[in-house]
Amino acid sequence: MNKSIELLAPAKDSATAIAAIKCGADAVYIGPQRFGAREDAGNSIDSIKQTVDFAHQYYAKVYATVNTLLFDNELPIAEKLINQLYEAAIDGLIIQDAGLLELDLPPLPLIASTQMNNSTPEIVKFRQDVGFSRVILARELTLEQIKKIRSQTSIELECFIHGSLCVGQSGQCYMSYAIGGRSGNRGQCAQPCRRLYSLKDNTGKVIIENKYLLSLKDLNLSEHLEDLIDAGVTSFKIEGRLKDISYVINTVGFYRRKLDEILTKKNLLKSSSGEISLNFEPNLQKSFNRGYTDYGLKKRNSKFGSIDTPKSKGEFIGTVKGVGKDYFTLESRIPLRNADGICFFDADGNLSGTVINRVDNGKIYSQKIFNITQGQKIYRNFDYEFDRKLSSNPAQRKIDISIALEEINQKLIVSAKDQDGNEAAVEIIADKQPAEKKEAARQTIITQLSKMGNTIFKCSRVEIKTKDDYFLPVSKLNNARRELIEKLIAVRETNRPRASGKILKNSTRFPKTQLSYLGNISNKKAEAFYRRHGVEKIEPAAEINRVADMSGRLVMTTKYCLREELGLCTGKNPKKPAEPIILTDEDGRGYSIKFLCGNCGMEIVGES
């Protein structure tokens, strides 16, 4: 049996989820009203059920995110919520808190959130052995590390391929909590990595001032999908449960096309049904991005950062050639249009922007002109015409069926078979009157039986296998077609692939015998889980005291290295690591940075 590959899309709400599925997503992930790692992207059970019902028509899946750390008093609420999600027929549950594995959960496939720091073969094997169906790999892993995990496990591997990057290791960032008590592991990250910082050496000398030193570019692994498939990844995840619907439509459309080419080449299958027709040309440069990086998947590239701005610049358009009183001109082959949004760096190095009012004979008239200067690079961060296409019926998704009209035991039977092998048949109750105009009668039958209207189907073939050509009233044909489609939909639902999961309450040893606050254990059930699995010494999660005191403690470990980013690397000798430096935020808080020379990366310690 051919391996199936899943394209997994984010959905902040039901409308976004449905749009993603129409554009080719094999699955979506969506958050309920509580306990999702994006607190501002919650949905009611009814809304999630609406998403599930739509997705299942195409054999697409819906995963719910209950992936925050939980306190003791929240566990019963979470348990009730998970049972409601099970009743809504979700296909899997993404979790972070191991305490949930000690509850009486319904038989849902469990997916280990990237917040569980799934970064080594030993950790991933442990998740497999205690009953997880899938792990979401840590974003900072290299291709070789993924291959190593695959070689020692058989669990499903899910991998981020596009979207915003956390600078801190997955599930191991406490900076937001340290600053103001908003825990990323509780879905409340205040995004300190998108703030201004300055850098000083150990003598107090300023190295760089007022830059977004912890802001990373966005992930884009579109050129590495085949490598990841070969490495054993079967689910490809787009980040962005806070992103707007246009972003999701464009990115899903782009990756659907890329993956389909690869699946055809490698004789693999996508994990859902239906053929996608896009009414726009996907272009990742036209959606929110801070510039792109492959985050050193195959070869380390020091330029991971977007230190000039944490905002989206969009696509480069051209350079300002001249500036008039109320217009400017560009050296560019890409035309700007009315209502386009543009941005540029002003004289102070700040990202500024304006909107195009009109374009006339090469002269571009914008709402603001005073800070546009000759030689500036202009970017388009909102393409009005492109966005208009995305807002108006951007895609159709149809399941191909073939229909046959046969004469069986003197009865006229019309049957349908879809691309997944599902079949249904109904009888046409009509007099078998031989047609006087046989060709016209045949064409009427073909025309009426192949009309799929606004159903999920398209009919690519109608075969007539009767002994004679009969005259059949249009009304009879239409009634039979409607009944046939209803029956086929029912058969599809009956035959829809379903997966179940089971927590394995065993005594498999956890790879460590001690866990600090980095283990993120925030309730008694999680503590009991790890003790049962051989952990002898456990420190509570940083959030357990509800007091954000991380003075002198590790608040972030990163793959990213500021010395490399700024061209200051003095070598990769682990025996002689670079001297620590001080990172200071715009409010004057100081953090000590220790460099992980050799492997590359940093440890950031909270102010003391």
ROLUM-706358 format. One record per residue (C-alpha): x negated, y, z. Coordinates in steps of 0.1 Angstrom, whole numbers, plus 5000, padded with zeros to 4 digits. Example, Ala and Ser with C-alpha at 12.3 -4.5 7.8 and 13.67 -1.06 7.14 Angstrom:
BEGIN
(atom (4877,4955,5078))
(atom (4863,4989,5071))
END
This chain:
BEGIN
(atom (5000,5000,5000))
(atom (4987,5034,4991))
(atom (4977,5057,5019))
(atom (5000,5087,5023))
(atom (4987,5122,5029))
(atom (5007,5149,5048))
(atom (5007,5186,5043))
(atom (5018,5202,5076))
(atom (5032,5237,5078))
(atom (5039,5261,5106))
(atom (5074,5274,5113))
(atom (5082,5302,5137))
(atom (5119,5295,5130))
(atom (5143,5274,5111))
(atom (5144,5297,5080))
(atom (5106,5295,5077))
(atom (5106,5257,5082))
(atom (5132,5253,5054))
(atom (5112,5276,5031))
(atom (5080,5256,5038))
(atom (5097,5223,5030))
(atom (5112,5237,4998))
(atom (5076,5248,4988))
(atom (5062,5213,4993))
(atom (5054,5208,5030))
(atom (5056,5171,5040))
(atom (5061,5182,5076))
(atom (5065,5212,5098))
(atom (5057,5220,5134))
(atom (5080,5242,5154))
(atom (5083,5253,5190))
(atom (5113,5250,5214))
(atom (5123,5279,5236))
(atom (5098,5269,5263))
(atom (5063,5254,5267))
(atom (5050,5260,5232))
(atom (5014,5273,5227))
(atom (5029,5303,5209))
(atom (5052,5318,5235))
(atom (5068,5343,5210))
(atom (5078,5315,5186))
(atom (5105,5296,5205))
(atom (5136,5281,5190))
(atom (5169,5267,5203))
(atom (5176,5230,5202))
(atom (5204,5237,5177))
(atom (5180,5256,5154))
(atom (5155,5227,5156))
(atom (5183,5203,5148))
(atom (5192,5223,5117))
(atom (5155,5221,5106))
(atom (5154,5184,5113))
(atom (5186,5177,5092))
(atom (5172,5197,5063))
(atom (5138,5181,5064))
(atom (5150,5145,5067))
(atom (5168,5148,5033))
(atom (5133,5148,5018))
(atom (5118,5124,5042))
(atom (5098,5153,5056))
(atom (5091,5153,5093))
(atom (5095,5178,5121))
(atom (5071,5179,5151))
(atom (5080,5199,5182))
(atom (5053,5217,5202))
(atom (5054,5213,5240))
(atom (5017,5219,5242))
(atom (5011,5242,5272))
(atom (4997,5233,5306))
(atom (5026,5227,5331))
(atom (5030,5234,5368))
(atom (5046,5208,5391))
(atom (5080,5226,5392))
(atom (5081,5227,5353))
(atom (5077,5190,5347))
(atom (5114,5181,5353))
(atom (5124,5210,5329))
(atom (5099,5198,5303))
(atom (5112,5162,5306))
(atom (5148,5173,5301))
(atom (5137,5195,5271))
(atom (5118,5166,5255))
(atom (5149,5143,5258))
(atom (5169,5170,5241))
(atom (5144,5172,5213))
(atom (5146,5134,5209))
(atom (5183,5137,5206))
(atom (5178,5163,5179))
(atom (5158,5135,5160))
(atom (5124,5152,5159))
(atom (5097,5129,5145))
(atom (5069,5136,5170))
(atom (5059,5156,5200))
(atom (5027,5177,5202))
(atom (5015,5179,5238))
(atom (4985,5192,5258))
(atom (4994,5183,5294))
(atom (4985,5147,5304))
(atom (5010,5149,5332))
(atom (5037,5143,5307))
(atom (5024,5108,5301))
(atom (5034,5099,5337))
(atom (5070,5108,5331))
(atom (5098,5087,5316))
(atom (5097,5100,5281))
(atom (5118,5088,5251))
(atom (5100,5067,5225))
(atom (5086,5096,5205))
(atom (5053,5095,5187))
(atom (5029,5116,5208))
(atom (5004,5139,5192))
(atom (4975,5151,5212))
(atom (4972,5189,5207))
(atom (4939,5204,5196))
(atom (4941,5221,5231))
(atom (4932,5187,5245))
(atom (4897,5193,5230))
(atom (4897,5162,5207))
(atom (4860,5166,5198))
(atom (4843,5132,5204))
(atom (4848,5096,5194))
(atom (4851,5086,5230))
(atom (4878,5112,5238))
(atom (4898,5103,5206))
(atom (4895,5066,5213))
(atom (4908,5072,5248))
(atom (4939,5091,5234))
(atom (4945,5061,5211))
(atom (4942,5036,5240))
(atom (4968,5054,5262))
(atom (4995,5055,5235))
(atom (4990,5087,5214))
(atom (4999,5082,5177))
(atom (4978,5110,5164))
(atom (4952,5135,5175))
(atom (4948,5170,5162))
(atom (4910,5174,5158))
(atom (4891,5203,5174))
(atom (4887,5230,5148))
(atom (4849,5234,5153))
(atom (4841,5198,5142))
(atom (4819,5192,5112))
(atom (4826,5167,5085))
(atom (4800,5143,5098))
(atom (4816,5145,5133))
(atom (4850,5137,5118))
(atom (4835,5107,5100))
(atom (4820,5095,5132))
(atom (4854,5098,5150))
(atom (4871,5079,5122))
(atom (4845,5051,5123))
(atom (4852,5044,5159))
(atom (4890,5048,5160))
(atom (4922,5039,5140))
(atom (4945,5066,5153))
(atom (4960,5092,5128))
(atom (4937,5122,5124))
(atom (4952,5157,5118))
(atom (4929,5186,5108))
(atom (4934,5223,5105))
(atom (4926,5235,5070))
(atom (4938,5271,5069))
(atom (4945,5301,5091))
(atom (4933,5320,5121))
(atom (4904,5306,5141))
(atom (4899,5307,5178))
(atom (4864,5316,5186))
(atom (4864,5295,5217))
(atom (4863,5257,5217))
(atom (4898,5242,5214))
(atom (4915,5242,5248))
(atom (4884,5256,5265))
(atom (4890,5294,5264))
(atom (4897,5313,5296))
(atom (4889,5348,5286))
(atom (4924,5360,5282))
(atom (4933,5346,5316))
(atom (4902,5361,5332))
(atom (4910,5396,5318))
(atom (4947,5399,5328))
(atom (4961,5365,5339))
(atom (4975,5356,5304))
(atom (4965,5321,5298))
(atom (4960,5308,5263))
(atom (4966,5273,5277))
(atom (5000,5285,5288))
(atom (5009,5300,5254))
(atom (5002,5336,5265))
(atom (4968,5345,5249))
(atom (4962,5382,5247))
(atom (4937,5377,5219))
(atom (4906,5392,5236))
(atom (4886,5379,5206))
(atom (4902,5407,5185))
(atom (4890,5435,5207))
(atom (4860,5459,5204))
(atom (4827,5449,5221))
(atom (4792,5462,5224))
(atom (4760,5441,5229))
(atom (4730,5449,5251))
(atom (4698,5430,5257))
(atom (4685,5421,5291))
(atom (4668,5454,5294))
(atom (4700,5474,5288))
(atom (4691,5484,5252))
(atom (4722,5486,5230))
(atom (4719,5462,5201))
(atom (4753,5469,5184))
(atom (4782,5491,5196))
(atom (4819,5490,5191))
(atom (4824,5461,5168))
(atom (4848,5432,5169))
(atom (4821,5409,5178))
(atom (4842,5379,5187))
(atom (4866,5381,5158))
(atom (4862,5353,5133))
(atom (4872,5351,5096))
(atom (4901,5329,5088))
(atom (4896,5292,5080))
(atom (4899,5280,5044))
(atom (4890,5244,5036))
(atom (4908,5243,5002))
(atom (4876,5232,4985))
(atom (4870,5204,5010))
(atom (4903,5185,5010))
(atom (4889,5155,4991))
(atom (4860,5153,5015))
(atom (4884,5153,5044))
(atom (4905,5126,5029))
(atom (4874,5105,5024))
(atom (4865,5112,5060))
(atom (4898,5097,5072))
(atom (4920,5127,5077))
(atom (4957,5121,5067))
(atom (4974,5152,5080))
(atom (4963,5187,5068))
(atom (4975,5215,5090))
(atom (4981,5252,5081))
(atom (4979,5274,5112))
(atom (5004,5302,5117))
(atom (5035,5298,5139))
(atom (5036,5336,5143))
(atom (5031,5343,5106))
(atom (5059,5356,5084))
(atom (5079,5336,5059))
(atom (5060,5350,5029))
(atom (5027,5338,5043))
(atom (5040,5303,5048))
(atom (5056,5301,5013))
(atom (5023,5313,4996))
(atom (4999,5291,5016))
(atom (5021,5260,5014))
(atom (5026,5265,4977))
(atom (4989,5268,4972))
(atom (4979,5237,4992))
(atom (5007,5216,4977))
(atom (4992,5222,4942))
(atom (4957,5215,4954))
(atom (4966,5183,4972))
(atom (4988,5170,4944))
(atom (4959,5172,4920))
(atom (4937,5152,4945))
(atom (4964,5126,4953))
(atom (4969,5119,4916))
(atom (4932,5115,4911))
(atom (4928,5092,4941))
(atom (4960,5073,4935))
(atom (4974,5084,4969))
(atom (5009,5094,4979))
(atom (5023,5124,4997))
(atom (5043,5115,5028))
(atom (5076,5129,5017))
(atom (5099,5130,4987))
(atom (5108,5154,4959))
(atom (5091,5173,4931))
(atom (5083,5209,4937))
(atom (5088,5237,4911))
(atom (5072,5270,4922))
(atom (5086,5303,4908))
(atom (5054,5322,4916))
(atom (5016,5317,4913))
(atom (5001,5310,4947))
(atom (4972,5332,4957))
(atom (4956,5330,4991))
(atom (4941,5365,4987))
(atom (4975,5380,4988))
(atom (4985,5367,5022))
(atom (4971,5378,5056))
(atom (4934,5370,5059))
(atom (4903,5384,5075))
(atom (4881,5370,5048))
(atom (4876,5333,5046))
(atom (4851,5308,5061))
(atom (4848,5270,5060))
(atom (4835,5273,5096))
(atom (4804,5253,5088))
(atom (4823,5221,5079))
(atom (4795,5207,5058))
(atom (4767,5232,5061))
(atom (4762,5258,5088))
(atom (4768,5293,5076))
(atom (4761,5320,5101))
(atom (4786,5345,5087))
(atom (4817,5333,5105))
(atom (4826,5367,5118))
(atom (4850,5395,5108))
(atom (4833,5420,5130))
(atom (4843,5452,5112))
(atom (4880,5446,5116))
(atom (4903,5420,5131))
(atom (4930,5430,5106))
(atom (4938,5417,5071))
(atom (4921,5435,5043))
(atom (4938,5416,5015))
(atom (4923,5413,4980))
(atom (4895,5435,4967))
(atom (4909,5458,4939))
(atom (4881,5481,4930))
(atom (4859,5511,4938))
(atom (4871,5547,4939))
(atom (4858,5565,4908))
(atom (4872,5600,4914))
(atom (4895,5619,4938))
(atom (4918,5647,4927))
(atom (4940,5670,4947))
(atom (4968,5645,4952))
(atom (4955,5614,4934))
(atom (4925,5591,4929))
(atom (4912,5569,4902))
(atom (4897,5534,4903))
(atom (4871,5513,4886))
(atom (4892,5482,4885))
(atom (4907,5456,4861))
(atom (4935,5449,4886))
(atom (4964,5473,4883))
(atom (4981,5488,4913))
(atom (5018,5494,4913))
(atom (5044,5515,4931))
(atom (5050,5504,4967))
(atom (5017,5484,4969))
(atom (4999,5487,5003))
(atom (4962,5495,5002))
(atom (4935,5497,5028))
(atom (4899,5509,5030))
(atom (4872,5517,5055))
(atom (4871,5554,5063))
(atom (4840,5575,5071))
(atom (4840,5563,5107))
(atom (4841,5527,5097))
(atom (4877,5522,5107))
(atom (4902,5503,5085))
(atom (4927,5528,5072))
(atom (4956,5524,5048))
(atom (4984,5539,5028))
(atom (5011,5531,5003))
(atom (5011,5538,4966))
(atom (5039,5562,4955))
(atom (5033,5559,4917))
(atom (5006,5552,4891))
(atom (5005,5575,4860))
(atom (4979,5571,4832))
(atom (4953,5557,4856))
(atom (4959,5583,4883))
(atom (4970,5567,4916))
(atom (4992,5588,4938))
(atom (4994,5576,4974))
(atom (5013,5587,5005))
(atom (4979,5597,5021))
(atom (4949,5610,5002))
(atom (4928,5629,5027))
(atom (4905,5601,5038))
(atom (4900,5585,5003))
(atom (4865,5593,4990))
(atom (4845,5585,4959))
(atom (4827,5552,4961))
(atom (4851,5536,4986))
(atom (4861,5500,4982))
(atom (4899,5496,4979))
(atom (4917,5465,4990))
(atom (4954,5456,4984))
(atom (4969,5442,5016))
(atom (5005,5442,5003))
(atom (5014,5433,4967))
(atom (5050,5445,4963))
(atom (5057,5426,4932))
(atom (5042,5394,4945))
(atom (5062,5397,4978))
(atom (5094,5403,4958))
(atom (5089,5370,4940))
(atom (5084,5352,4974))
(atom (5116,5367,4988))
(atom (5138,5356,4959))
(atom (5141,5318,4954))
(atom (5104,5310,4953))
(atom (5107,5273,4949))
(atom (5130,5243,4942))
(atom (5125,5208,4956))
(atom (5144,5180,4939))
(atom (5144,5142,4943))
(atom (5144,5125,4909))
(atom (5171,5099,4903))
(atom (5181,5077,4873))
(atom (5217,5068,4867))
(atom (5232,5038,4849))
(atom (5267,5030,4837))
(atom (5274,4993,4834))
(atom (5302,4969,4828))
(atom (5302,4943,4856))
(atom (5330,4917,4859))
(atom (5352,4938,4838))
(atom (5346,4968,4860))
(atom (5328,5001,4852))
(atom (5301,5006,4877))
(atom (5279,5037,4879))
(atom (5247,5033,4899))
(atom (5218,5056,4910))
(atom (5183,5049,4920))
(atom (5160,5075,4935))
(atom (5122,5078,4934))
(atom (5119,5061,4968))
(atom (5137,5030,4956))
(atom (5170,5038,4973))
(atom (5201,5026,4954))
(atom (5238,5032,4955))
(atom (5268,5023,4932))
(atom (5305,5031,4929))
(atom (5333,5020,4906))
(atom (5349,5043,4881))
(atom (5386,5036,4882))
(atom (5397,5043,4846))
(atom (5412,5026,4816))
(atom (5385,5012,4794))
(atom (5398,5029,4763))
(atom (5374,5025,4733))
(atom (5364,5060,4721))
(atom (5374,5072,4687))
(atom (5344,5095,4686))
(atom (5318,5073,4701))
(atom (5288,5097,4701))
(atom (5308,5125,4716))
(atom (5321,5101,4743))
(atom (5286,5090,4752))
(atom (5273,5126,4754))
(atom (5302,5135,4777))
(atom (5293,5106,4800))
(atom (5256,5116,4801))
(atom (5264,5153,4806))
(atom (5288,5148,4834))
(atom (5269,5121,4853))
(atom (5236,5141,4852))
(atom (5250,5173,4866))
(atom (5234,5176,4901))
(atom (5243,5212,4908))
(atom (5230,5224,4942))
(atom (5223,5189,4955))
(atom (5188,5177,4965))
(atom (5187,5156,4933))
(atom (5178,5160,4897))
(atom (5187,5134,4872))
(atom (5160,5126,4846))
(atom (5178,5097,4828))
(atom (5213,5083,4822))
(atom (5216,5049,4807))
(atom (5248,5036,4792))
(atom (5249,4998,4792))
(atom (5286,4991,4785))
(atom (5299,4966,4759))
(atom (5316,4994,4740))
(atom (5317,5032,4741))
(atom (5347,5042,4762))
(atom (5366,5074,4765))
(atom (5364,5084,4801))
(atom (5381,5116,4814))
(atom (5358,5143,4827))
(atom (5376,5143,4861))
(atom (5370,5106,4866))
(atom (5333,5110,4858))
(atom (5330,5140,4881))
(atom (5347,5122,4910))
(atom (5325,5092,4905))
(atom (5293,5113,4904))
(atom (5303,5131,4937))
(atom (5310,5098,4954))
(atom (5278,5083,4941))
(atom (5257,5112,4954))
(atom (5273,5111,4988))
(atom (5267,5074,4990))
(atom (5231,5077,4979))
(atom (5224,5104,5005))
(atom (5239,5080,5032))
(atom (5216,5052,5019))
(atom (5186,5075,5020))
(atom (5193,5083,5056))
(atom (5197,5047,5065))
(atom (5164,5038,5049))
(atom (5145,5069,5060))
(atom (5111,5059,5075))
(atom (5111,5063,5113))
(atom (5083,5060,5137))
(atom (5084,5055,5174))
(atom (5058,5058,5201))
(atom (5051,5042,5235))
(atom (5030,5054,5263))
(atom (5006,5027,5274))
(atom (5003,5029,5312))
(atom (4970,5010,5315))
(atom (4938,5016,5333))
(atom (4916,5024,5303))
(atom (4886,5044,5315))
(atom (4884,5080,5307))
(atom (4849,5089,5293))
(atom (4841,5111,5323))
(atom (4843,5104,5361))
(atom (4844,5141,5370))
(atom (4865,5169,5356))
(atom (4860,5206,5364))
(atom (4886,5233,5357))
(atom (4877,5227,5320))
(atom (4898,5195,5323))
(atom (4929,5217,5325))
(atom (4947,5197,5352))
(atom (4975,5219,5365))
(atom (4999,5194,5382))
(atom (5000,5164,5404))
(atom (5011,5141,5376))
(atom (4981,5150,5354))
(atom (4958,5144,5384))
(atom (4974,5110,5390))
(atom (4970,5102,5353))
(atom (4933,5109,5353))
(atom (4927,5091,5386))
(atom (4944,5060,5373))
(atom (4919,5062,5344))
(atom (4888,5063,5365))
(atom (4882,5100,5372))
(atom (4869,5103,5407))
(atom (4864,5140,5412))
(atom (4890,5166,5399))
(atom (4889,5204,5401))
(atom (4923,5220,5394))
(atom (4929,5241,5363))
(atom (4918,5277,5364))
(atom (4955,5287,5363))
(atom (4966,5267,5393))
(atom (4959,5294,5418))
(atom (4979,5319,5397))
(atom (4950,5344,5404))
(atom (4928,5352,5375))
(atom (4894,5352,5391))
(atom (4868,5338,5367))
(atom (4839,5359,5380))
(atom (4806,5342,5372))
(atom (4824,5312,5356))
(atom (4823,5300,5321))
(atom (4852,5316,5302))
(atom (4843,5305,5266))
(atom (4821,5281,5247))
(atom (4817,5288,5210))
(atom (4803,5273,5179))
(atom (4798,5309,5167))
(atom (4765,5326,5175))
(atom (4762,5363,5176))
(atom (4724,5362,5171))
(atom (4729,5343,5138))
(atom (4758,5366,5128))
(atom (4737,5397,5134))
(atom (4706,5383,5118))
(atom (4688,5382,5152))
(atom (4682,5345,5155))
(atom (4646,5338,5167))
(atom (4647,5301,5160))
(atom (4666,5270,5169))
(atom (4643,5256,5196))
(atom (4664,5241,5225))
(atom (4633,5241,5247))
(atom (4629,5279,5243))
(atom (4665,5293,5241))
(atom (4670,5330,5233))
(atom (4672,5354,5262))
(atom (4707,5360,5276))
(atom (4724,5392,5265))
(atom (4754,5412,5278))
(atom (4787,5415,5260))
(atom (4807,5445,5271))
(atom (4844,5451,5262))
(atom (4861,5484,5256))
(atom (4873,5485,5292))
(atom (4837,5482,5305))
(atom (4839,5445,5315))
(atom (4806,5427,5311))
(atom (4800,5391,5301))
(atom (4767,5372,5301))
(atom (4760,5353,5270))
(atom (4738,5322,5271))
(atom (4727,5309,5237))
(atom (4729,5272,5229))
(atom (4698,5271,5207))
(atom (4693,5239,5188))
(atom (4729,5230,5183))
(atom (4738,5267,5179))
(atom (4766,5284,5198))
(atom (4772,5304,5229))
(atom (4784,5302,5265))
(atom (4802,5333,5277))
(atom (4804,5338,5315))
(atom (4828,5361,5332))
(atom (4817,5393,5349))
(atom (4804,5388,5384))
END
